[in-house]
Amino acid sequence: MNNQATDHIPILQTLFVTLLLIFWLAIPAVGSEDSVIAPLANRSLLLDAQRIEETLVVVGERGHILLSEDNGNSWQQVQVPTRATLTGVFFIDRQNGWAVGHDQVILRTQDGGNSWQLVYENAAAESPLLDIYFQTAEHGFAIGAYGQFMESFDAGKSWEERFISEDDFHLNQITPAGERLFIAAESGFAYRSDDGGQNWTPLTPDYMGSFFGIFPLDKDNLLLFGLRGNLFRSEDAGETWQQLETATEASLTSALRLADGRLVIAGLAGTLLISKDNGQSFYLQQDPERKGFSSLIQAADGSLVTVGDFGVTKLLKTDLLKN
């Protein structure tokens, strides 16, 4: 690592701690109020993104949800019935989607994100939800801080609280991989379910820090990544792990397979780890502005759309990802 990159580390860690506070600390309960249409919403803190066919959806602070129908060139904010920070979004098809956030807010849309309904809220719990996933249009899971695990069997109209561990580790991301489900958690833990989410097996790579994401590759191969540039690969569904070299101490937050087959893992400090060999190895490229990426998606025109503390932007006409 060069001296310039090393000099940035204390600043980056401060930024990371700030993001964690935004993710995990309770904020005043404002979930029952409608979001405010803001001219600069696309420059506010945005935390998650998903592409549904030609539509891009991003979510973030103050209940901001923005849609783009032109590959991320322009964005339209939609009004939603909360001002709570939204941390995750998931669509199971073109019309049906959900978003989660602080105050344990859960929103639902049935028209492709143009309108949203508040289906669950529990501000008294003082723990945010961080991710959501539906196996079918009716059966889904929401996870979050302090071991929060919730399950719905009616498309999100009602939720049952469960706990998958005796510990209260933050559950950061839930991801399907074939017939299995995986959860990235903190304190060196991840979890795997082989029966549709009813039972969970703890997975323990040789690292005691937080993991922010799991990315399935093929068969039993998957990647697990998180704090301080730590990246692990498993070829046996998480039973054993190999640590991969990343050449960065920036925290890793999001992974994506591009249309050409390459893998990209994004993180803080403009970090982009790129693999041409299905996750066997990665090389580092960095955004020159050192943006703190929280999520990324590929638009239909092939460009990368990224979200983070800078809002939402396209990585277009740069040297990134050209090799």
C-alpha positions in Angstrom: 0.0 0.0 0.0 1.4 3.4 -0.9 1.9 6.2 1.7 -1.0 8.3 0.3 -3.4 5.4 0.8 -2.0 4.7 4.3 -2.5 8.4 5.3 -6.2 8.0 4.4 -6.8 5.1 6.8 -7.6 7.0 10.0 -10.0 9.2 8.1 -11.6 6.2 6.5 -12.0 4.4 9.8 -13.7 7.6 11.1 -16.0 7.6 8.1 -16.8 3.9 8.7 -17.6 4.5 12.3 -19.9 7.3 11.3 -21.7 5.0 8.8 -22.1 2.3 11.5 -23.7 4.9 13.8 -26.1 5.8 11.0 -26.9 2.1 10.5 -27.3 1.0 14.1 -28.0 3.7 16.5 -31.7 4.6 17.1 -32.9 8.0 15.9 -36.0 9.9 17.0 -39.1 8.0 16.1 -40.4 9.7 13.0 -41.6 6.7 11.1 -45.3 7.7 11.2 -44.6 10.9 9.2 -44.4 11.1 5.4 -41.1 11.6 3.8 -40.3 15.1 2.4 -39.7 15.5 -1.4 -36.2 17.1 -1.4 -34.6 18.6 -4.5 -31.2 17.2 -3.5 -32.4 13.8 -2.3 -30.1 12.1 -4.9 -27.1 13.7 -3.0 -28.2 12.5 0.4 -26.9 9.4 2.2 -28.2 6.4 0.3 -27.5 2.9 1.5 -29.0 0.2 -0.8 -30.0 -0.3 -4.5 -31.6 -2.8 -6.7 -32.3 -3.1 -10.4 -35.7 -4.5 -11.5 -35.6 -4.9 -15.3 -35.1 -1.4 -16.6 -35.9 0.4 -13.3 -33.3 1.3 -10.7 -34.4 1.8 -7.1 -32.3 3.3 -4.3 -33.1 4.0 -0.6 -31.5 6.0 2.2 -31.8 8.5 4.9 -35.1 10.4 5.8 -37.2 7.8 4.1 -35.7 8.7 0.7 -36.6 6.3 -2.2 -35.6 7.3 -5.7 -36.4 5.7 -9.0 -34.6 5.9 -12.4 -36.0 4.7 -15.7 -33.0 6.0 -17.8 -30.1 4.0 -16.5 -29.4 6.3 -13.6 -29.1 9.5 -15.7 -32.0 11.1 -13.8 -33.9 10.3 -10.6 -37.4 10.8 -9.3 -38.1 10.7 -5.6 -41.3 9.1 -4.5 -43.1 10.0 -1.3 -43.3 7.2 1.4 -45.0 7.1 4.8 -41.9 7.4 6.9 -38.9 9.6 7.5 -36.9 6.8 9.1 -33.5 6.0 7.5 -34.0 3.1 5.0 -31.2 0.6 4.9 -32.3 -2.2 2.6 -34.6 -2.8 -0.4 -35.6 -6.0 -2.2 -37.9 -6.7 -5.1 -39.1 -10.3 -5.9 -40.5 -9.2 -9.3 -41.3 -6.1 -11.3 -44.2 -5.0 -9.1 -43.6 -6.4 -5.6 -40.9 -5.1 -3.3 -40.1 -4.2 0.3 -37.8 -1.8 2.1 -36.6 -1.8 5.7 -34.9 0.7 8.0 -34.7 2.4 11.4 -37.6 2.2 13.9 -37.9 -1.4 12.5 -39.9 0.2 9.6 -41.0 -2.2 6.8 -42.5 -0.7 3.6 -44.2 -2.6 0.8 -44.9 -1.6 -2.8 -47.1 -3.4 -5.3 -46.7 -1.1 -8.3 -42.9 -1.2 -8.9 -42.0 1.3 -6.3 -44.2 4.2 -7.4 -46.2 4.0 -4.1 -45.4 2.5 -0.7 -47.4 1.4 2.3 -46.1 1.1 5.9 -46.8 -2.5 6.9 -44.7 -2.7 10.1 -43.1 -0.4 12.6 -41.6 -0.8 16.1 -39.8 2.4 17.2 -39.8 1.2 20.8 -37.4 -1.6 20.0 -34.6 0.9 19.3 -32.9 -1.3 16.8 -32.9 -0.9 13.0 -33.6 -3.5 10.5 -30.8 -3.8 8.0 -31.9 -6.2 5.2 -34.9 -8.0 3.8 -35.4 -11.0 1.5 -38.5 -12.8 0.2 -38.3 -16.4 -0.9 -41.7 -16.2 -2.5 -44.3 -13.4 -2.9 -45.7 -14.5 0.5 -42.8 -15.8 2.6 -39.9 -13.5 3.6 -37.4 -12.5 6.3 -36.2 -9.2 7.8 -33.0 -9.0 9.8 -31.2 -6.3 11.8 -29.3 -5.1 14.8 -29.0 -7.1 18.1 -29.9 -10.4 16.5 -33.3 -9.2 15.2 -34.8 -11.8 12.9 -38.4 -11.6 11.7 -40.5 -13.8 9.4 -43.7 -13.1 7.4 -46.0 -15.6 5.7 -48.4 -13.1 4.2 -46.3 -10.8 1.9 -45.3 -8.6 4.8 -48.7 -7.8 6.3 -47.7 -9.4 9.6 -44.4 -10.4 11.1 -43.3 -13.0 13.7 -40.2 -12.3 15.8 -37.6 -15.1 16.0 -34.0 -15.4 17.1 -31.5 -17.6 15.3 -28.8 -17.5 18.0 -28.4 -17.0 21.7 -26.0 -14.1 20.9 -27.3 -10.6 19.9 -24.9 -10.1 17.0 -26.0 -7.6 14.4 -27.3 -9.5 11.3 -26.2 -7.4 8.3 -27.3 -9.1 5.1 -29.4 -12.2 4.1 -28.6 -13.8 0.7 -30.0 -16.9 -1.1 -27.5 -19.3 -2.7 -29.3 -22.1 -4.5 -31.5 -24.0 -2.0 -29.6 -22.4 0.9 -29.8 -19.1 2.8 -26.8 -17.2 4.3 -26.5 -14.3 6.7 -23.5 -12.1 7.2 -23.1 -11.0 10.8 -20.7 -9.4 13.2 -18.0 -10.7 15.6 -16.7 -13.1 13.0 -20.0 -14.9 12.4 -22.1 -15.9 9.4 -25.0 -18.3 9.3 -26.3 -20.9 6.9 -29.8 -22.4 6.6 -30.3 -25.6 4.6 -34.1 -25.8 5.2 -35.6 -22.5 4.0 -34.7 -20.4 7.1 -36.1 -22.6 9.8 -32.7 -23.6 11.3 -29.4 -21.9 11.1 -25.8 -23.2 11.4 -23.1 -20.7 12.6 -20.1 -20.3 10.3 -16.9 -19.0 11.7 -14.1 -17.9 9.4 -10.8 -17.0 11.1 -11.6 -13.3 11.7 -13.4 -11.7 14.7 -14.6 -8.6 12.9 -17.9 -7.7 11.2 -19.0 -9.1 7.9 -21.3 -7.0 5.7 -22.1 -9.2 2.8 -22.1 -12.7 1.4 -22.0 -13.3 -2.4 -22.8 -16.7 -4.0 -20.7 -17.7 -6.9 -21.8 -21.2 -8.1 -22.5 -24.6 -6.5 -21.0 -24.4 -3.0 -18.7 -21.5 -3.8 -19.3 -18.1 -2.1 -17.5 -15.0 -0.9 -17.8 -13.4 2.5 -16.5 -9.8 3.1 -16.5 -7.0 5.6 -14.5 -4.8 7.9 -10.9 -3.6 7.1 -10.8 -5.3 3.7 -11.3 -8.8 4.9 -12.4 -11.2 2.2 -12.9 -14.9 2.4 -13.9 -17.6 -0.1 -15.5 -21.0 0.6 -15.9 -23.9 -1.8 -17.9 -26.1 0.6 -20.9 -23.8 1.5 -19.1 -22.2 4.4 -17.7 -25.2 6.2 -14.1 -24.0 5.6 -12.7 -20.6 4.4 -9.7 -19.3 2.6 -8.7 -15.6 3.1 -8.0 -13.7 -0.1 -5.6 -10.8 -0.6 -7.3 -7.5 -1.2 -4.5 -4.9 -0.9 -6.8 -2.6 1.1 -7.9 -2.0 4.7 -11.1 -0.2 3.6 -14.3 -2.0 4.6 -16.1 -3.9 1.9 -19.8 -3.4 1.6 -21.3 -4.7 -1.6 -20.7 -7.3 -4.4 -21.9 -7.6 -8.0 -21.4 -9.9 -11.0 -21.2 -7.8 -14.2 -22.8 -8.8 -17.4 -19.4 -9.8 -18.8 -18.9 -12.3 -15.9 -16.4 -10.2 -13.9 -17.0 -9.8 -10.2 -16.8 -6.4 -8.4 -16.7 -5.9 -4.6 -17.1 -2.2 -3.6 -16.2 -0.5 -0.3 -15.2 2.6 1.4 -12.5 5.0 0.1 -13.5 4.3 -3.5 -12.5 0.7 -3.2 -13.3 -1.6 -6.2 -12.0 -5.1 -6.1 -12.3 -6.8 -9.4 -12.0 -10.5 -10.3 -11.8 -12.2 -13.7 -11.5 -15.7 -12.4 -14.8 -16.2 -10.6 -13.5 -14.9 -7.2 -10.2 -16.9 -7.0 -8.3 -13.6 -6.9 -9.0 -9.9 -7.0 -7.1 -6.7 -8.1 -7.7 -3.3 -6.6 -8.8 -0.2 -8.4 -10.0 3.0 -6.7 -12.3 5.8 -7.6 -10.2 8.9 -7.8 -12.6 10.8 -5.5 -12.4 8.0 -2.9 -16.2 7.8 -2.5 -17.6 5.6 0.3 -19.6 3.0 -1.7 -22.4 1.3 0.2 -24.0 -0.5 -2.8 -23.7 -0.8 -6.5 -25.8 -2.1 -9.4 -25.3 -2.4 -13.2 -27.7 -0.5 -15.3 -29.1 -1.8 -18.6 -26.6 0.3 -20.6 -23.7 -1.5 -18.8 -22.7 1.4 -16.6 -22.2 1.0 -12.8 -24.5 3.0 -10.6 -23.2 3.5 -7.0 -24.7 4.8 -3.8 -23.2 6.0 -0.6 -22.6 9.0 1.6 -22.3 11.1 -1.6 -25.8 10.1 -2.9 -26.1 8.2 -6.2 -23.8 8.5 -9.2 -22.7 6.6 -12.3 -19.1 5.5 -12.8 -19.1 6.6 -16.4 -16.3 7.6 -18.8 -13.5 6.8 -16.3 -10.7 4.4 -16.3 -12.4 2.2 -13.7 -13.3 -1.4 -14.8 -11.8 -0.8 -18.2 -9.2 -3.6 -18.0 
